[in-house]
Amino acid sequence: MLPYETIQEASAALGRNLSTAETIWFNYSANKSDYFLYCHNFVFLFVVSSVLPFPLIFIELAGLAGVDRYKIQPKVRLSWPEMFRCYKGVVRNYLLVIGPVQLVSYPYIKMIGIRTGLPLPSGWEMFAQLLVYFLIEDYTNYWIHRFLHSKWGYEKIHRVHHEYTTPIGYTAPYSHWAEVLLLGIPSFLGPAMVPGHMITFWLWTSLRNIEAIDTHAGYDFPWNPTKYIPFYGGAEYHDYHHYVGGQSQSNFASVFTYCDYIYGTDKGYRYQNKIFQKLKGELKGNGEQNGVSYHFSTQDLKSD
């Protein structure tokens, strides 16, 4: 709750007029408790997890020819009952794990210094903080994910997430309740180390959720803007991890690929790509000799 009763009081305290964004924030948050504002986070996460994967589900079920060529595992299709079972697991995790954690974690949010007042952070400040959050989360998530692929970690916890060897958007948050808690820790480390505004925190958790859905999309769209992000893994990179299954000791990264490269846990993926590129070159060469033009993608070769 803001300590000002009017916009004029807020402007006087800041020594300047409020920006348009700050005026909107004042009008919305002035009479709302910080706890109520924090609870918005659960709503944002649930909406993103429920709505964003839906177009992917429609594409999967419809089998649209123009889009189907971008499916990473084209020979594997999930039925509607399988997809709905996955979504029910997601809803269960939100109601029984994520929701209660949100309700009781507010004192931690206050302790680390997430603020709701004015002034609002600049765009550059938010960008810098979000970049730090992603880097910290990515590094710590990498090691927790590797632990979950130990014999004990996989059999007791992580095998639930790998029930789907061909990912769809809803598989991103589909996991054992203990995994939800373990992998939630890295998401809070960045804001704890570099605390920011509540809006930045909302944006961070939403973007991290969107990224997780993107890497579990099951489709590698060439127009995806994330392809322009340096060292970003993406759907094809993480799909290999699910494709190999429980024995996978490759591609543990949640966002960026540098940890897998540094610690040598992407060798299987890089070897597979090398073989695919060699096969693609041979097939293209044979096609040109016969006067035929061939256009192959990694997905085409994987389907064979």
C-alpha positions in Angstrom: 0.0 0.0 0.0 1.4 3.4 -1.0 2.0 5.9 1.8 0.3 8.7 -0.2 -3.4 9.6 -0.4 -3.3 11.6 -3.6 -1.2 11.9 -6.7 -0.2 15.4 -5.6 1.3 14.0 -2.4 3.2 11.4 -4.4 4.5 14.0 -6.9 5.6 16.2 -4.0 7.5 13.3 -2.4 9.2 12.5 -5.7 9.9 16.1 -6.5 8.4 15.7 -10.0 5.3 14.8 -11.8 4.4 11.1 -12.0 5.0 9.4 -15.3 2.0 7.8 -17.1 3.1 4.4 -15.9 3.5 5.6 -12.3 0.0 7.3 -12.4 -1.5 4.0 -13.5 0.3 2.2 -10.8 -0.8 4.7 -8.2 -4.4 4.5 -9.2 -4.3 0.7 -9.1 -2.2 0.0 -6.0 -2.7 3.0 -3.7 -5.3 1.2 -1.6 -4.2 -2.4 -2.0 -2.0 -4.2 0.5 1.4 -5.4 -0.5 0.3 -9.0 0.2 -2.7 -8.6 -2.1 -0.3 -7.3 -4.9 2.0 -10.2 -4.3 -0.8 -12.7 -4.7 -1.3 -11.4 -8.2 1.8 -13.5 -9.1 -0.2 -16.8 -8.7 -2.9 -15.6 -11.0 -0.4 -14.5 -13.7 1.4 -17.9 -13.5 -1.7 -19.9 -13.7 -3.1 -18.0 -16.6 0.2 -18.2 -18.5 0.5 -22.0 -17.8 -3.1 -22.6 -18.9 -3.5 -20.3 -21.9 -0.1 -20.1 -23.6 0.2 -23.9 -24.4 -3.3 -24.1 -25.9 -2.4 -23.0 -29.5 0.2 -25.7 -29.4 -2.4 -28.3 -28.3 -4.7 -27.2 -31.2 -1.8 -27.5 -33.7 -0.9 -30.9 -32.4 -4.5 -32.2 -32.6 -5.3 -30.6 -35.9 -2.2 -31.8 -37.7 -2.0 -28.7 -39.8 0.3 -29.5 -42.8 1.8 -26.0 -43.0 2.9 -26.2 -39.4 3.4 -29.9 -38.9 6.8 -29.7 -40.7 8.2 -27.9 -37.7 7.2 -30.7 -35.2 10.4 -32.0 -33.7 9.2 -35.6 -33.2 6.7 -35.8 -36.1 6.0 -39.6 -35.6 4.9 -39.2 -32.0 1.5 -37.7 -31.4 -0.3 -37.3 -28.0 -4.0 -38.0 -27.8 -6.4 -35.5 -26.3 -6.9 -37.8 -23.1 -3.1 -37.8 -22.7 -2.9 -34.0 -23.0 -5.8 -33.5 -20.6 -4.2 -35.8 -18.1 -1.1 -33.6 -18.3 -3.1 -30.5 -17.8 -4.9 -32.0 -14.8 -1.5 -32.7 -13.2 -0.5 -29.0 -13.8 -3.7 -27.8 -12.1 -3.1 -30.1 -9.2 0.4 -28.7 -8.7 -0.9 -25.2 -8.8 -3.7 -25.8 -6.3 -1.8 -28.1 -3.9 1.9 -26.8 -4.2 2.4 -23.5 -6.0 -0.7 -21.8 -4.5 0.1 -22.6 -0.9 3.7 -21.7 -1.4 2.6 -18.3 -2.7 0.4 -17.8 0.3 3.1 -18.4 2.9 6.1 -17.0 1.1 5.2 -13.3 1.4 7.3 -12.7 4.6 10.3 -13.8 2.5 9.4 -11.4 -0.2 9.3 -8.6 2.3 12.5 -9.7 3.9 14.6 -9.6 0.7 13.2 -6.1 -0.1 10.8 -6.5 -3.0 9.1 -3.1 -3.0 5.7 -1.9 -4.3 6.1 1.9 -3.9 7.2 4.8 -6.2 9.2 5.5 -8.2 8.8 2.7 -10.7 12.1 1.2 -12.1 13.3 2.4 -15.5 13.2 0.0 -18.5 17.0 -0.4 -18.3 16.9 -1.2 -14.6 14.3 -3.9 -15.2 16.2 -5.3 -18.1 19.4 -5.5 -16.1 17.7 -7.2 -13.1 15.8 -9.7 -15.3 19.1 -10.6 -17.0 20.7 -11.3 -13.6 17.7 -13.3 -12.6 17.9 -15.5 -15.7 21.6 -16.1 -15.3 21.4 -17.0 -11.6 18.3 -19.2 -12.2 19.9 -20.9 -15.2 23.1 -21.8 -13.4 21.5 -23.1 -10.2 18.7 -24.9 -12.1 21.4 -26.7 -14.1 22.9 -28.4 -11.0 19.6 -29.2 -9.5 18.5 -30.8 -12.8 21.7 -32.8 -12.9 20.9 -34.1 -9.4 17.4 -35.0 -10.5 19.0 -37.3 -13.1 21.0 -39.2 -10.5 19.6 -42.7 -9.8 17.8 -41.7 -6.6 16.7 -38.3 -7.9 15.2 -39.7 -11.1 13.4 -42.7 -9.6 12.0 -40.8 -6.6 11.2 -37.4 -8.2 12.1 -36.5 -11.8 10.6 -39.6 -13.6 7.2 -37.9 -13.4 8.3 -35.0 -15.6 9.8 -37.5 -18.1 6.5 -39.5 -18.5 6.2 -37.4 -21.7 9.1 -38.2 -24.0 7.7 -35.9 -26.6 7.1 -32.5 -24.9 4.0 -30.3 -25.3 3.5 -26.9 -23.6 1.7 -28.3 -20.6 4.6 -30.6 -19.7 6.7 -27.6 -18.6 5.1 -27.5 -15.1 4.1 -31.1 -15.1 6.2 -32.7 -12.4 6.4 -34.3 -8.9 5.5 -31.9 -6.1 9.0 -32.1 -4.7 10.5 -31.1 -8.0 8.2 -28.0 -8.1 9.6 -27.0 -4.7 13.3 -27.8 -5.6 13.2 -26.0 -9.0 11.4 -23.1 -7.4 14.4 -22.2 -5.3 16.5 -20.9 -8.2 13.6 -18.6 -9.2 13.8 -16.8 -5.8 17.6 -16.5 -5.7 17.9 -13.8 -8.2 15.4 -11.4 -6.6 17.0 -12.2 -3.2 20.4 -11.1 -4.5 19.2 -8.1 -6.6 15.8 -7.1 -5.2 13.6 -5.0 -7.4 10.0 -3.8 -7.7 7.0 -6.0 -7.5 6.3 -5.4 -11.2 9.8 -6.7 -12.1 9.1 -9.7 -9.9 5.8 -10.3 -11.7 7.5 -10.0 -15.1 10.3 -12.3 -14.1 8.2 -15.2 -13.0 5.9 -14.8 -16.0 8.8 -14.7 -18.5 10.5 -17.7 -16.8 7.2 -19.6 -17.2 6.8 -18.5 -20.8 10.4 -19.7 -21.5 9.7 -23.1 -19.9 6.6 -23.5 -22.1 8.6 -22.5 -25.2 11.3 -25.1 -24.5 8.7 -27.8 -24.1 6.7 -26.7 -27.1 7.5 -29.7 -29.2 7.8 -27.4 -32.3 10.9 -25.6 -33.6 9.4 -22.6 -35.4 12.0 -20.6 -37.5 10.2 -17.3 -36.8 10.5 -17.7 -33.0 12.2 -14.5 -31.7 14.1 -16.4 -29.1 16.4 -17.6 -31.9 18.1 -14.2 -31.7 19.0 -14.6 -28.1 22.6 -15.6 -27.7 23.2 -19.1 -26.2 19.4 -19.7 -25.9 18.6 -23.4 -25.9 15.0 -23.5 -27.2 12.6 -26.3 -28.0 14.8 -28.5 -30.2 17.7 -28.4 -27.6 15.5 -29.4 -24.7 13.5 -31.9 -26.8 16.6 -34.0 -27.2 16.7 -34.3 -23.4 13.2 -35.7 -23.3 13.8 -37.8 -26.5 16.7 -39.6 -24.8 14.5 -40.1 -21.7 15.4 -41.1 -18.2 19.0 -42.1 -19.0 19.7 -38.7 -20.5 22.9 -37.1 -19.2 22.7 -34.3 -21.7 21.1 -30.8 -22.2 20.3 -30.0 -18.5 20.2 -26.3 -19.1 16.9 -24.6 -18.5 17.5 -21.4 -20.5 21.0 -21.0 -21.9 23.4 -23.6 -23.2 26.7 -22.4 -21.8 26.7 -24.7 -18.7 26.2 -27.8 -20.8 29.0 -26.7 -23.0 31.4 -25.9 -20.2 30.7 -29.1 -18.2 30.5 -31.3 -21.3 26.9 -32.4 -20.9 25.9 -31.5 -24.5 28.3 -33.9 -26.3 25.5 -36.4 -27.2 23.4 -33.6 -28.6 26.3 -32.1 -30.6 27.3 -35.5 -31.9 23.7 -36.2 -33.1 23.6 -32.8 -34.9 26.9 -33.6 -36.5 25.5 -36.9 -37.9 22.3 -35.2 -39.0 24.3 -32.5 -40.9 26.4 -35.1 -42.6 23.4 -37.1 -43.6 21.7 -34.0 -44.9 24.7 -33.1 -47.0 24.9 -36.6 -48.5 21.2 -36.7 -49.3 21.3 -33.2 -50.8 24.4 -34.1 -52.9 22.7 -37.3 -54.2 19.6 -35.2 -55.0 21.6 -32.6 -57.0 23.3 -35.4 -59.0 19.9 -36.7 -60.0 18.6 -33.2 -60.9 16.4 -33.0 -57.8 16.4 -30.2 -55.2 16.1 -31.4 -51.6 15.4 -29.4 -48.5 15.9 -31.2 -45.3 15.6 -30.1 -41.7 16.8 -31.8 -38.5 13.2 -32.7 -37.9 12.9 -34.5 -41.2 15.9 -36.6 -40.5 14.9 -37.4 -36.9 11.5 -38.6 -38.2 13.3 -41.3 -40.3 
